[in-house]
């Protein structure tokens, strides 16, 4: 699987990947999440301009998955990772996470962080298999605490959520 930097011209493809991947949430009774719109092209552009947006591409160099990140506290924070269902269960998400881990190491950062749904099988349990561990609320850094507050304000805390960290 080839992972490379996202091109601005591909941002609408990332939105489509997000919509397709989101449909899985219907299976676990989370229709609001399944129907939630992806980030706008303008919002995604911010990650591209920061050099923190990557895609996994197929043999024809078409995006099948993406990961966007930003620095939060002392870590590279995975803001979103989505894999198109047609490319699922092939190690694509893991390849993107490994690419992000290498980017964090190159920046001298000691960890990756993310926030996720605690009880969705392809969320927290998957990330645990990828080396992430839950971070107790009391140990969240100030910026990660802000991320969680924004998520709560967006209504994501209707379902159990948690922050996770992978030491590099």
C-alpha positions in Angstrom: 0.0 0.0 0.0 1.4 3.3 -1.0 1.0 6.3 1.4 1.7 9.8 0.1 0.8 13.4 0.8 -2.7 14.6 -0.1 -3.1 16.9 -3.1 -5.6 19.8 -2.8 -7.4 18.5 -5.9 -8.2 15.3 -4.0 -10.0 16.9 -1.1 -13.5 16.1 -2.5 -12.4 12.4 -2.8 -11.5 12.5 0.9 -15.0 13.7 1.7 -16.5 10.8 -0.3 -14.2 8.3 1.6 -15.5 9.8 4.9 -19.1 9.5 3.8 -18.7 5.9 2.7 -16.8 4.9 5.8 -19.4 6.7 8.0 -22.1 4.4 6.7 -20.8 1.6 8.9 -22.1 3.5 11.9 -25.7 2.6 10.9 -24.9 -1.0 11.9 -24.3 0.1 15.5 -27.3 2.4 15.9 -25.4 5.6 15.4 -27.3 7.1 12.5 -26.3 10.7 13.5 -22.7 9.8 13.1 -23.3 7.9 9.8 -25.0 11.0 8.3 -22.6 13.6 9.7 -21.0 15.6 7.0 -17.2 15.4 6.6 -15.0 18.4 7.1 -15.2 21.1 4.4 -12.7 21.4 1.7 -11.5 24.6 3.5 -11.0 22.8 6.8 -9.2 19.9 5.0 -7.0 22.4 3.2 -5.6 23.5 6.5 -4.2 20.0 7.2 -2.7 19.8 3.6 -1.0 23.2 4.0 0.4 22.1 7.4 1.9 18.9 5.7 -0.2 16.7 8.0 -2.6 15.0 5.5 -1.9 11.7 3.9 -3.7 9.3 1.6 -3.3 5.6 0.9 -3.8 5.0 -2.8 -4.7 2.1 -5.0 -2.6 0.9 -8.0 -4.0 3.7 -10.1 -2.9 6.3 -7.5 -6.5 7.0 -6.4 -7.2 7.7 -2.7 -8.8 4.8 -0.8 -8.2 6.1 2.7 -6.8 9.2 4.4 -5.4 10.5 7.7 -5.2 14.1 8.9 -3.3 15.2 12.0 -2.3 18.2 14.0 0.1 18.8 16.9 -1.8 18.7 20.2 0.1 19.1 23.5 3.3 17.0 23.1 1.9 14.6 20.5 0.8 14.3 16.9 -3.0 14.0 17.2 -4.8 11.9 14.6 -7.8 14.1 13.9 -9.4 11.7 11.4 -8.5 8.4 9.8 -11.0 6.9 7.3 -10.9 3.9 5.0 -13.3 3.4 2.2 -15.3 0.2 2.8 -14.0 -1.3 -0.5 -10.5 -1.1 1.0 -11.3 -2.2 4.5 -9.6 -5.1 6.4 -6.4 -4.9 4.3 -4.1 -3.0 6.7 -4.7 0.4 5.0 -5.7 2.1 8.3 -2.7 0.6 10.0 -0.4 1.8 7.2 -1.7 5.3 7.6 -1.2 5.2 11.4 2.4 3.9 10.9 3.0 6.7 8.5 1.8 9.2 11.0 4.0 7.6 13.7 7.0 8.1 11.4 6.0 11.8 10.9 5.7 12.3 14.6 9.1 10.7 15.2 10.6 12.9 12.5 9.3 15.9 14.4 10.7 14.7 17.7 7.3 13.9 19.2 7.0 11.1 21.6 3.5 9.9 20.9 0.4 9.8 18.7 -3.0 10.6 20.3 -6.6 10.4 19.1 -10.1 10.4 20.4 -12.6 7.7 19.5 -15.8 5.9 20.4 -15.1 3.5 23.2 -17.6 0.8 22.2 -17.5 0.7 18.4 -15.5 -2.4 17.3 -13.5 -0.5 14.6 -12.7 2.4 16.9 -11.2 1.9 20.4 -10.7 -1.9 20.2 -9.0 -1.5 16.8 -6.8 1.3 18.1 -5.8 -0.8 21.1 -4.6 -3.5 18.6 -2.5 -0.8 17.0 -0.8 0.1 20.2 -2.9 2.9 21.6 -3.9 3.0 25.3 -6.7 4.9 27.0 -5.8 8.2 28.7 -7.7 8.9 31.9 -9.5 12.2 31.7 -7.4 13.5 34.7 -4.2 13.0 32.6 -5.3 14.9 29.5 -3.1 17.8 28.5 -4.8 21.2 28.1 -5.1 21.0 24.3 -6.4 17.5 24.2 -8.9 18.5 26.9 -10.0 21.3 24.4 -10.4 18.7 21.6 -12.7 16.6 23.9 -14.7 19.7 24.8 -15.3 20.6 21.2 -16.4 17.0 20.5 -18.8 17.1 23.4 -20.2 20.5 22.2 -20.7 18.8 18.8 -22.8 16.1 20.5 -20.3 13.2 20.1 -20.5 12.4 23.8 -23.9 10.9 23.4 -21.9 7.7 23.0 -19.0 6.8 25.3 -15.7 8.4 24.0 -12.2 8.4 25.2 -8.8 9.8 24.3 -6.0 7.3 23.5 -2.2 7.6 23.3 0.4 5.5 21.6 3.9 6.0 22.8 6.5 5.9 20.0 
